[in-house]
Amino acid sequence: MASGWAQDGAVEAQIQDSINDEIARVRRKLAGGESLEECEECGEPIPLARRMAMPGVRLCVECQLEADKDDRSISLYNRRHSKSSQLR
């Protein structure tokens, strides 16, 4: 049942669009192409096994861990599952 100006299924369509946007964002972050032999951040050599396992890798393990930590610190979503945190 539609309410107000929204069409039937508008909420589901918005949810699906949000999911599709997030999938596209993650795919854009995936590395591609040829791997670097040296880390683009610190200049340390990237082991051959890592380059073969992750095509297009640009960072050594340590720098990648730091980059991932930075990505996790920015969250647009309420992960605490409590309504009180949504009201702040």
Rosetta blueprint (number, residue, H / E / L):
1 M L
2 A L
3 S L
4 G L
5 W L
6 A L
7 Q L
8 D L
9 G L
10 A H
11 V H
12 E H
13 A H
14 Q H
15 I H
16 Q H
17 D H
18 S H
19 I H
20 N H
21 D H
22 E H
23 I H
24 A H
25 R H
26 V H
27 R H
28 R H
29 K H
30 L L
31 A L
32 G L
33 G L
34 E L
35 S L
36 L L
37 E L
38 E E
39 C L
40 E L
41 E L
42 C L
43 G L
44 E L
45 P E
46 I L
47 P L
48 L H
49 A H
50 R H
51 R H
52 M H
53 A H
54 M L
55 P L
56 G L
57 V L
58 R L
59 L L
60 C L
61 V H
62 E H
63 C H
64 Q H
65 L H
66 E H
67 A H
68 D H
69 K H
70 D H
71 D H
72 R H
73 S H
74 I L
75 S L
76 L L
77 Y L
78 N L
79 R L
80 R L
81 H L
82 S L
83 K H
84 S H
85 S H
86 Q H
87 L L
88 R L
